[in-house]
Structures are given as C-alpha cells and as structure tokens.
Amino acid sequence: MLSGKYTIDEPEWADVSSEAKDLVAKLLTFNPEERISAFDALKHPWIDKFAEAGKVDTKVAARTLQNLQNFRVSAFSIK
C-alpha cells in the first residue's frame, strides 16, 4: 500500500461482494485528492446496505476487525 499498489486476489476476498470491493478500492486510493472522504464512505451503497444493526453478521465483523488490525500492524512495521 505504501507504493499505491495492492491486490484483492487472495482467497479471503473470494466471498466479498463487488460493492464492498468498490468501497475498499475507493478507501485505498493512493492519491489523497482522489480518495473517498470518510463522510462519503459512510454514504456508500455497501455501508447503506448493512447499516442496520440487525443485519450485521458478528462472525464477519469479528474477522474483518482482526484483518484490519493485522493490516495495520504489517503496514506500520514495513521499513
């Protein structure tokens, strides 16, 4: 990500919807001028689709949180 390049070809992405992949791509846009804002991200169709608390899959949410934590650790440990 430090070079602006990433891939979503790993097996973890196989079951991820195209809407979710679109949001991730917009959040990971390298150029800050082109990157989606937090405000706009919250209005993204994927967020709207799952915004209701009753629709949250707790297993998926826990796995997502763990993946984000792992990404954060690995992103900041690169020298």
Backbone atoms as SQL, in Angstrom:
CREATE TABLE atoms (id INTEGER PRIMARY KEY, chain TEXT, resi INTEGER, resn TEXT, atom TEXT, x REAL, y REAL, z REAL);
INSERT INTO atoms VALUES
  (1, 'A', 1, 'MET', 'N', 0.822, -1.192, 0.000),
  (2, 'A', 1, 'MET', 'CA', 0.000, 0.000, 0.000),
  (3, 'A', 1, 'MET', 'C', 0.864, 1.253, 0.000),
  (4, 'A', 2, 'LEU', 'N', 2.054, 1.149, 0.519),
  (5, 'A', 2, 'LEU', 'CA', 2.935, 2.310, 0.552),
  (6, 'A', 2, 'LEU', 'C', 3.278, 2.809, -0.852),
  (7, 'A', 3, 'SER', 'N', 3.218, 1.918, -1.830),
  (8, 'A', 3, 'SER', 'CA', 3.507, 2.312, -3.208),
  (9, 'A', 3, 'SER', 'C', 2.232, 2.594, -3.993),
  (10, 'A', 4, 'GLY', 'N', 1.087, 2.431, -3.350),
  (11, 'A', 4, 'GLY', 'CA', -0.179, 2.668, -4.033),
  (12, 'A', 4, 'GLY', 'C', -0.690, 1.456, -4.787),
  (13, 'A', 5, 'LYS', 'N', -0.084, 0.306, -4.550),
  (14, 'A', 5, 'LYS', 'CA', -0.492, -0.914, -5.240),
  (15, 'A', 5, 'LYS', 'C', -0.917, -1.958, -4.219),
  (16, 'A', 6, 'TYR', 'N', -1.996, -2.643, -4.518),
  (17, 'A', 6, 'TYR', 'CA', -2.495, -3.713, -3.662),
  (18, 'A', 6, 'TYR', 'C', -3.264, -4.685, -4.540),
  (19, 'A', 7, 'THR', 'N', -3.572, -5.830, -3.990),
  (20, 'A', 7, 'THR', 'CA', -4.333, -6.825, -4.737),
  (21, 'A', 7, 'THR', 'C', -5.444, -7.379, -3.853),
  (22, 'A', 8, 'ILE', 'N', -6.514, -7.751, -4.504),
  (23, 'A', 8, 'ILE', 'CA', -7.617, -8.378, -3.768),
  (24, 'A', 8, 'ILE', 'C', -7.885, -9.761, -4.361),
  (25, 'A', 9, 'ASP', 'N', -6.806, -10.409, -4.778),
  (26, 'A', 9, 'ASP', 'CA', -6.907, -11.734, -5.381),
  (27, 'A', 9, 'ASP', 'C', -6.773, -12.864, -4.364),
  (28, 'A', 10, 'GLU', 'N', -6.443, -12.537, -3.123),
  (29, 'A', 10, 'GLU', 'CA', -6.251, -13.554, -2.109),
  (30, 'A', 10, 'GLU', 'C', -7.572, -14.270, -1.823),
  (31, 'A', 11, 'PRO', 'N', -7.495, -15.488, -1.312),
  (32, 'A', 11, 'PRO', 'CA', -8.712, -16.267, -1.034),
  (33, 'A', 11, 'PRO', 'C', -9.691, -15.562, -0.085),
  (34, 'A', 12, 'GLU', 'N', -9.176, -14.708, 0.800),
  (35, 'A', 12, 'GLU', 'CA', -10.052, -14.004, 1.744),
  (36, 'A', 12, 'GLU', 'C', -11.061, -13.109, 1.029),
  (37, 'A', 13, 'TRP', 'N', -10.755, -12.709, -0.188),
  (38, 'A', 13, 'TRP', 'CA', -11.625, -11.802, -0.940),
  (39, 'A', 13, 'TRP', 'C', -12.648, -12.536, -1.800),
  (40, 'A', 14, 'ALA', 'N', -12.575, -13.854, -1.865),
  (41, 'A', 14, 'ALA', 'CA', -13.445, -14.627, -2.763),
  (42, 'A', 14, 'ALA', 'C', -14.926, -14.401, -2.499),
  (43, 'A', 15, 'ASP', 'N', -15.307, -14.265, -1.258),
  (44, 'A', 15, 'ASP', 'CA', -16.718, -14.113, -0.910),
  (45, 'A', 15, 'ASP', 'C', -17.122, -12.662, -0.663),
  (46, 'A', 16, 'VAL', 'N', -16.251, -11.728, -0.978),
  (47, 'A', 16, 'VAL', 'CA', -16.534, -10.313, -0.749),
  (48, 'A', 16, 'VAL', 'C', -17.300, -9.768, -1.955),
  (49, 'A', 17, 'SER', 'N', -18.370, -9.046, -1.679),
  (50, 'A', 17, 'SER', 'CA', -19.214, -8.512, -2.746),
  (51, 'A', 17, 'SER', 'C', -18.486, -7.453, -3.564),
  (52, 'A', 18, 'SER', 'N', -18.974, -7.229, -4.775),
  (53, 'A', 18, 'SER', 'CA', -18.375, -6.204, -5.628),
  (54, 'A', 18, 'SER', 'C', -18.565, -4.816, -5.021),
  (55, 'A', 19, 'GLU', 'N', -19.687, -4.604, -4.309),
  (56, 'A', 19, 'GLU', 'CA', -19.901, -3.308, -3.635),
  (57, 'A', 19, 'GLU', 'C', -18.851, -3.081, -2.555),
  (58, 'A', 20, 'ALA', 'N', -18.549, -4.109, -1.779),
  (59, 'A', 20, 'ALA', 'CA', -17.543, -3.986, -0.719),
  (60, 'A', 20, 'ALA', 'C', -16.166, -3.747, -1.323),
  (61, 'A', 21, 'LYS', 'N', -15.839, -4.458, -2.406),
  (62, 'A', 21, 'LYS', 'CA', -14.559, -4.255, -3.077),
  (63, 'A', 21, 'LYS', 'C', -14.452, -2.840, -3.629),
  (64, 'A', 22, 'ASP', 'N', -15.566, -2.306, -4.128),
  (65, 'A', 22, 'ASP', 'CA', -15.575, -0.936, -4.638),
  (66, 'A', 22, 'ASP', 'C', -15.249, 0.051, -3.522),
  (67, 'A', 23, 'LEU', 'N', -15.856, -0.145, -2.358),
  (68, 'A', 23, 'LEU', 'CA', -15.585, 0.743, -1.229),
  (69, 'A', 23, 'LEU', 'C', -14.120, 0.653, -0.803),
  (70, 'A', 24, 'VAL', 'N', -13.592, -0.545, -0.706),
  (71, 'A', 24, 'VAL', 'CA', -12.191, -0.722, -0.319),
  (72, 'A', 24, 'VAL', 'C', -11.277, -0.020, -1.319),
  (73, 'A', 25, 'ALA', 'N', -11.561, -0.195, -2.609),
  (74, 'A', 25, 'ALA', 'CA', -10.744, 0.457, -3.639),
  (75, 'A', 25, 'ALA', 'C', -10.776, 1.975, -3.491),
  (76, 'A', 26, 'LYS', 'N', -11.948, 2.519, -3.184),
  (77, 'A', 26, 'LYS', 'CA', -12.066, 3.968, -3.020),
  (78, 'A', 26, 'LYS', 'C', -11.356, 4.444, -1.758),
  (79, 'A', 27, 'LEU', 'N', -11.358, 3.628, -0.713),
  (80, 'A', 27, 'LEU', 'CA', -10.675, 3.983, 0.528),
  (81, 'A', 27, 'LEU', 'C', -9.155, 3.871, 0.390),
  (82, 'A', 28, 'LEU', 'N', -8.691, 2.969, -0.474),
  (83, 'A', 28, 'LEU', 'CA', -7.258, 2.748, -0.629),
  (84, 'A', 28, 'LEU', 'C', -6.655, 3.494, -1.818),
  (85, 'A', 29, 'THR', 'N', -7.406, 4.411, -2.386),
  (86, 'A', 29, 'THR', 'CA', -6.869, 5.213, -3.486),
  (87, 'A', 29, 'THR', 'C', -5.637, 5.954, -2.994),
  (88, 'A', 30, 'PHE', 'N', -4.539, 5.798, -3.705),
  (89, 'A', 30, 'PHE', 'CA', -3.251, 6.326, -3.262),
  (90, 'A', 30, 'PHE', 'C', -3.229, 7.847, -3.175),
  (91, 'A', 31, 'ASN', 'N', -3.762, 8.521, -4.189),
  (92, 'A', 31, 'ASN', 'CA', -3.775, 9.986, -4.225),
  (93, 'A', 31, 'ASN', 'C', -4.852, 10.509, -3.278),
  (94, 'A', 32, 'PRO', 'N', -4.473, 11.228, -2.230),
  (95, 'A', 32, 'PRO', 'CA', -5.454, 11.731, -1.265),
  (96, 'A', 32, 'PRO', 'C', -6.520, 12.635, -1.894),
  (97, 'A', 33, 'GLU', 'N', -6.156, 13.318, -2.970),
  (98, 'A', 33, 'GLU', 'CA', -7.118, 14.197, -3.643),
  (99, 'A', 33, 'GLU', 'C', -8.237, 13.402, -4.306),
  (100, 'A', 34, 'GLU', 'N', -7.949, 12.163, -4.680),
  (101, 'A', 34, 'GLU', 'CA', -8.924, 11.309, -5.358),
  (102, 'A', 34, 'GLU', 'C', -9.613, 10.325, -4.410),
  (103, 'A', 35, 'ARG', 'N', -9.045, 10.153, -3.216),
  (104, 'A', 35, 'ARG', 'CA', -9.566, 9.192, -2.237),
  (105, 'A', 35, 'ARG', 'C', -10.924, 9.635, -1.721),
  (106, 'A', 36, 'ILE', 'N', -11.808, 8.701, -1.478),
  (107, 'A', 36, 'ILE', 'CA', -13.126, 8.981, -0.924),
  (108, 'A', 36, 'ILE', 'C', -12.979, 9.521, 0.502),
  (109, 'A', 37, 'SER', 'N', -13.804, 10.491, 0.849),
  (110, 'A', 37, 'SER', 'CA', -13.761, 11.034, 2.208),
  (111, 'A', 37, 'SER', 'C', -14.495, 10.088, 3.157),
  (112, 'A', 38, 'ALA', 'N', -14.228, 10.233, 4.441),
  (113, 'A', 38, 'ALA', 'CA', -14.932, 9.421, 5.439),
  (114, 'A', 38, 'ALA', 'C', -16.433, 9.682, 5.364),
  (115, 'A', 39, 'PHE', 'N', -16.805, 10.937, 5.157),
  (116, 'A', 39, 'PHE', 'CA', -18.223, 11.294, 5.051),
  (117, 'A', 39, 'PHE', 'C', -18.872, 10.577, 3.869),
  (118, 'A', 40, 'ASP', 'N', -18.206, 10.609, 2.711),
  (119, 'A', 40, 'ASP', 'CA', -18.749, 9.936, 1.523),
  (120, 'A', 40, 'ASP', 'C', -18.717, 8.416, 1.680),
  (121, 'A', 41, 'ALA', 'N', -17.703, 7.908, 2.367),
  (122, 'A', 41, 'ALA', 'CA', -17.632, 6.463, 2.597),
  (123, 'A', 41, 'ALA', 'C', -18.841, 5.989, 3.405),
  (124, 'A', 42, 'LEU', 'N', -19.257, 6.788, 4.355),
  (125, 'A', 42, 'LEU', 'CA', -20.416, 6.412, 5.171),
  (126, 'A', 42, 'LEU', 'C', -21.717, 6.426, 4.376),
  (127, 'A', 43, 'LYS', 'N', -21.702, 7.080, 3.214),
  (128, 'A', 43, 'LYS', 'CA', -22.885, 7.102, 2.353),
  (129, 'A', 43, 'LYS', 'C', -22.779, 6.097, 1.201),
  (130, 'A', 44, 'HIS', 'N', -21.711, 5.325, 1.182),
  (131, 'A', 44, 'HIS', 'CA', -21.502, 4.337, 0.123),
  (132, 'A', 44, 'HIS', 'C', -22.617, 3.287, 0.163),
  (133, 'A', 45, 'PRO', 'N', -23.047, 2.784, -0.997),
  (134, 'A', 45, 'PRO', 'CA', -24.129, 1.780, -1.039),
  (135, 'A', 45, 'PRO', 'C', -23.870, 0.557, -0.168),
  (136, 'A', 46, 'TRP', 'N', -22.618, 0.117, -0.052),
  (137, 'A', 46, 'TRP', 'CA', -22.337, -1.055, 0.774),
  (138, 'A', 46, 'TRP', 'C', -22.602, -0.763, 2.246),
  (139, 'A', 47, 'ILE', 'N', -22.233, 0.426, 2.705),
  (140, 'A', 47, 'ILE', 'CA', -22.496, 0.821, 4.093),
  (141, 'A', 47, 'ILE', 'C', -24.001, 0.933, 4.312),
  (142, 'A', 48, 'ASP', 'N', -24.689, 1.573, 3.384),
  (143, 'A', 48, 'ASP', 'CA', -26.153, 1.702, 3.489),
  (144, 'A', 48, 'ASP', 'C', -26.821, 0.344, 3.604),
  (145, 'A', 49, 'LYS', 'N', -26.337, -0.596, 2.829),
  (146, 'A', 49, 'LYS', 'CA', -26.931, -1.940, 2.797),
  (147, 'A', 49, 'LYS', 'C', -26.850, -2.642, 4.149),
  (148, 'A', 50, 'PHE', 'N', -25.764, -2.401, 4.880),
  (149, 'A', 50, 'PHE', 'CA', -25.548, -3.108, 6.144),
  (150, 'A', 50, 'PHE', 'C', -25.598, -2.207, 7.375),
  (151, 'A', 51, 'ALA', 'N', -26.115, -1.016, 7.205),
  (152, 'A', 51, 'ALA', 'CA', -26.130, -0.044, 8.307),
  (153, 'A', 51, 'ALA', 'C', -27.057, -0.451, 9.439),
  (154, 'A', 52, 'GLU', 'N', -28.070, -1.201, 9.148),
  (155, 'A', 52, 'GLU', 'CA', -28.991, -1.615, 10.210),
  (156, 'A', 52, 'GLU', 'C', -28.310, -2.641, 11.106),
  (157, 'A', 53, 'ALA', 'N', -28.368, -2.421, 12.392),
  (158, 'A', 53, 'ALA', 'CA', -27.675, -3.282, 13.355),
  (159, 'A', 53, 'ALA', 'C', -28.093, -4.748, 13.226),
  (160, 'A', 54, 'GLY', 'N', -29.341, -5.005, 12.904),
  (161, 'A', 54, 'GLY', 'CA', -29.834, -6.368, 12.789),
  (162, 'A', 54, 'GLY', 'C', -29.243, -7.125, 11.618),
  (163, 'A', 55, 'LYS', 'N', -28.598, -6.433, 10.689),
  (164, 'A', 55, 'LYS', 'CA', -28.033, -7.082, 9.511),
  (165, 'A', 55, 'LYS', 'C', -26.554, -7.389, 9.650),
  (166, 'A', 56, 'VAL', 'N', -25.957, -7.039, 10.761),
  (167, 'A', 56, 'VAL', 'CA', -24.526, -7.255, 10.937),
  (168, 'A', 56, 'VAL', 'C', -24.271, -8.705, 11.327),
  (169, 'A', 57, 'ASP', 'N', -23.434, -9.365, 10.567),
  (170, 'A', 57, 'ASP', 'CA', -23.016, -10.730, 10.873),
  (171, 'A', 57, 'ASP', 'C', -21.823, -10.628, 11.817),
  (172, 'A', 58, 'THR', 'N', -21.999, -11.004, 13.059),
  (173, 'A', 58, 'THR', 'CA', -20.952, -10.801, 14.057),
  (174, 'A', 58, 'THR', 'C', -19.680, -11.580, 13.740),
  (175, 'A', 59, 'LYS', 'N', -19.804, -12.753, 13.120),
  (176, 'A', 59, 'LYS', 'CA', -18.606, -13.523, 12.762),
  (177, 'A', 59, 'LYS', 'C', -17.811, -12.787, 11.687),
  (178, 'A', 60, 'VAL', 'N', -18.512, -12.252, 10.699),
  (179, 'A', 60, 'VAL', 'CA', -17.844, -11.499, 9.632),
  (180, 'A', 60, 'VAL', 'C', -17.232, -10.224, 10.207),
  (181, 'A', 61, 'ALA', 'N', -17.963, -9.546, 11.079),
  (182, 'A', 61, 'ALA', 'CA', -17.457, -8.314, 11.682),
  (183, 'A', 61, 'ALA', 'C', -16.199, -8.583, 12.498),
  (184, 'A', 62, 'ALA', 'N', -16.185, -9.664, 13.257),
  (185, 'A', 62, 'ALA', 'CA', -15.011, -10.002, 14.066),
  (186, 'A', 62, 'ALA', 'C', -13.815, -10.336, 13.183),
  (187, 'A', 63, 'ARG', 'N', -14.058, -11.094, 12.110),
  (188, 'A', 63, 'ARG', 'CA', -12.978, -11.436, 11.181),
  (189, 'A', 63, 'ARG', 'C', -12.438, -10.187, 10.483),
  (190, 'A', 64, 'THR', 'N', -13.344, -9.295, 10.110),
  (191, 'A', 64, 'THR', 'CA', -12.949, -8.045, 9.460),
  (192, 'A', 64, 'THR', 'C', -12.098, -7.200, 10.390),
  (193, 'A', 65, 'LEU', 'N', -12.516, -7.088, 11.629),
  (194, 'A', 65, 'LEU', 'CA', -11.754, -6.326, 12.611),
  (195, 'A', 65, 'LEU', 'C', -10.360, -6.916, 12.785),
  (196, 'A', 66, 'GLN', 'N', -10.269, -8.222, 12.869),
  (197, 'A', 66, 'GLN', 'CA', -8.962, -8.884, 13.014),
  (198, 'A', 66, 'GLN', 'C', -8.088, -8.621, 11.790),
  (199, 'A', 67, 'ASN', 'N', -8.675, -8.685, 10.601),
  (200, 'A', 67, 'ASN', 'CA', -7.914, -8.418, 9.371),
  (201, 'A', 67, 'ASN', 'C', -7.410, -6.978, 9.341),
  (202, 'A', 68, 'LEU', 'N', -8.242, -6.038, 9.758),
  (203, 'A', 68, 'LEU', 'CA', -7.826, -4.639, 9.795),
  (204, 'A', 68, 'LEU', 'C', -6.693, -4.423, 10.794),
  (205, 'A', 69, 'GLN', 'N', -6.785, -5.077, 11.941),
  (206, 'A', 69, 'GLN', 'CA', -5.727, -4.957, 12.940),
  (207, 'A', 69, 'GLN', 'C', -4.423, -5.547, 12.415),
  (208, 'A', 70, 'ASN', 'N', -4.507, -6.696, 11.741),
  (209, 'A', 70, 'ASN', 'CA', -3.312, -7.318, 11.170),
  (210, 'A', 70, 'ASN', 'C', -2.717, -6.432, 10.082),
  (211, 'A', 71, 'PHE', 'N', -3.567, -5.832, 9.253),
  (212, 'A', 71, 'PHE', 'CA', -3.100, -4.946, 8.195),
  (213, 'A', 71, 'PHE', 'C', -2.384, -3.744, 8.798),
  (214, 'A', 72, 'ARG', 'N', -2.970, -3.178, 9.822),
  (215, 'A', 72, 'ARG', 'CA', -2.373, -2.003, 10.466),
  (216, 'A', 72, 'ARG', 'C', -0.993, -2.338, 11.017),
  (217, 'A', 73, 'VAL', 'N', -0.884, -3.473, 11.676),
  (218, 'A', 73, 'VAL', 'CA', 0.401, -3.883, 12.248),
  (219, 'A', 73, 'VAL', 'C', 1.416, -4.094, 11.133),
  (220, 'A', 74, 'SER', 'N', 1.037, -4.787, 10.069),
  (221, 'A', 74, 'SER', 'CA', 2.000, -5.070, 9.000),
  (222, 'A', 74, 'SER', 'C', 2.334, -3.805, 8.213),
  (223, 'A', 75, 'ALA', 'N', 1.395, -2.904, 8.031),
  (224, 'A', 75, 'ALA', 'CA', 1.642, -1.669, 7.278),
  (225, 'A', 75, 'ALA', 'C', 2.626, -0.768, 7.994),
  (226, 'A', 76, 'PHE', 'N', 2.558, -0.729, 9.299),
  (227, 'A', 76, 'PHE', 'CA', 3.442, 0.158, 10.052),
  (228, 'A', 76, 'PHE', 'C', 4.754, -0.495, 10.447),
  (229, 'A', 77, 'SER', 'N', 4.891, -1.787, 10.203),
  (230, 'A', 77, 'SER', 'CA', 6.152, -2.453, 10.534),
  (231, 'A', 77, 'SER', 'C', 7.083, -2.520, 9.330),
  (232, 'A', 78, 'ILE', 'N', 6.590, -2.082, 8.156),
  (233, 'A', 78, 'ILE', 'CA', 7.417, -2.060, 6.956),
  (234, 'A', 78, 'ILE', 'C', 8.382, -0.884, 7.049),
  (235, 'A', 79, 'LYS', 'N', 9.634, -1.148, 6.769),
  (236, 'A', 79, 'LYS', 'CA', 10.642, -0.078, 6.866),
  (237, 'A', 79, 'LYS', 'C', 11.132, 0.319, 5.521);
